[in-house]
Amino acid sequence: MKTTLNSSKIHVPVKIGSRMKVFPNQILMLKADQNYTYVFLKNGSKILSSTTLGTIEKRLVGNTFYRVNRSTVVNTRHIINTGRKNLEIQTTETSKPLLVKISRRRAKLFLAFTDLNN
């Protein structure tokens, strides 16, 4: 899946639930929990949405989001360190970063994706 960056889509709110919209640059990552999705925001809050991860991911096409494993989509703008198996996402300035596992099958594609977008 080839995704191109479009900076104009960053300033348009994305629908993440029935009545919720969030700006894509405020989203750190999306985490699936069966048919629900946790949306982790830059300000440290977490929103539970009854929309599936795949649906929200489709709404974010054209932004800097990448699915690193079956249940996690990350915003590549908030990644501070990338390894072969894990990556670190900076949540807030005061807290320690979150560690997210990268799927073995998606690791090479993810590293190529981040190289293209940096």
Wavefront OBJ file of the C-alpha trace (Angstrom):
o trace
v 0.000 0.000 0.000
v 1.586 3.235 -1.114
v 0.541 6.350 0.765
v 1.477 9.876 -0.217
v 1.680 12.738 2.207
v -0.876 15.468 1.868
v -0.295 18.300 4.309
v -3.741 19.813 3.648
v -5.458 16.768 5.227
v -3.723 17.393 8.567
v -5.905 20.446 9.185
v -9.205 18.679 8.461
v -10.826 16.877 11.414
v -11.410 13.152 10.983
v -14.535 11.425 12.256
v -13.510 8.772 14.826
v -16.891 7.981 16.298
v -20.563 8.740 15.992
v -20.232 12.367 17.088
v -16.493 12.853 17.528
v -13.973 14.472 15.248
v -10.260 14.869 15.917
v -7.480 16.554 13.984
v -5.067 13.904 12.638
v -2.003 15.721 13.982
v -3.425 15.293 17.520
v -3.606 11.480 17.227
v -0.604 9.479 18.471
v -1.916 6.007 17.717
v -4.992 3.821 17.375
v -5.272 0.539 19.274
v -7.903 -2.103 18.449
v -9.921 -3.927 21.104
v -12.239 -6.309 19.208
v -14.888 -4.033 17.619
v -13.761 -0.947 19.552
v -10.817 1.374 19.019
v -8.817 3.329 21.572
v -7.591 6.639 20.178
v -4.535 7.945 22.031
v -4.196 11.715 21.775
v -1.212 14.042 22.039
v -2.525 15.676 25.230
v -2.382 12.335 27.067
v -6.078 11.477 26.898
v -7.559 8.282 25.487
v -10.895 8.031 23.661
v -12.870 4.814 23.261
v -14.671 4.657 19.928
v -17.214 2.061 18.845
v -15.842 2.331 15.295
v -13.477 -0.428 14.156
v -9.788 0.176 13.568
v -10.053 -0.546 9.846
v -12.779 2.042 9.354
v -10.844 4.794 11.128
v -7.677 3.785 9.272
v -9.458 4.250 5.932
v -10.524 7.740 7.013
v -6.892 8.619 7.746
v -5.556 7.663 4.286
v -3.319 10.406 2.922
v -1.956 11.309 6.341
v 1.156 10.004 8.065
v -0.400 6.917 9.642
v 0.905 3.378 9.267
v -0.395 0.035 10.526
v 2.559 -1.620 12.293
v 0.730 -4.752 13.462
v -2.734 -6.275 13.412
v -4.112 -4.095 16.194
v -2.097 -0.855 16.059
v -1.906 2.142 13.736
v 0.700 4.799 14.590
v 1.189 8.400 13.565
v 4.715 8.456 12.121
v 5.181 12.109 13.085
v 5.335 11.145 16.771
v 7.886 8.332 16.487
v 11.134 9.162 18.272
v 13.062 5.901 17.842
v 12.721 2.957 15.449
v 14.246 -0.491 15.793
v 13.768 -3.790 13.975
v 11.143 -5.076 16.433
v 9.902 -2.018 18.364
v 9.341 1.662 17.981
v 8.958 4.421 20.548
v 6.200 7.023 20.423
v 6.501 10.238 22.425
v 3.211 10.720 24.253
v 3.673 13.883 26.304
v 6.751 15.910 27.177
v 6.882 14.633 30.771
v 6.011 10.940 30.414
v 8.201 8.152 29.121
v 7.614 6.968 25.531
v 5.307 4.100 24.615
v 6.843 0.963 23.114
v 4.931 -0.542 20.185
v 5.825 -3.869 18.570
v 6.269 -4.026 14.815
v 4.995 -7.138 13.071
v 7.737 -9.253 11.470
v 5.954 -9.170 8.134
v 5.424 -5.423 8.193
v 8.892 -4.422 9.475
v 10.622 -3.988 6.093
v 7.670 -2.133 4.597
v 7.443 0.110 7.659
v 11.141 1.015 7.523
v 10.811 1.797 3.801
v 7.691 3.898 4.500
v 9.452 5.947 7.193
v 12.503 6.461 4.956
v 10.285 7.804 2.158
v 8.436 10.209 4.442
v 11.470 11.661 6.265
l 1 2 3 4 5 6 7 8 9 10 11 12 13 14 15 16 17 18 19 20 21 22 23 24 25 26 27 28 29 30 31 32 33 34 35 36 37 38 39 40 41 42 43 44 45 46 47 48 49 50 51 52 53 54 55 56 57 58 59 60 61 62 63 64 65 66 67 68 69 70 71 72 73 74 75 76 77 78 79 80 81 82 83 84 85 86 87 88 89 90 91 92 93 94 95 96 97 98 99 100 101 102 103 104 105 106 107 108 109 110 111 112 113 114 115 116 117 118
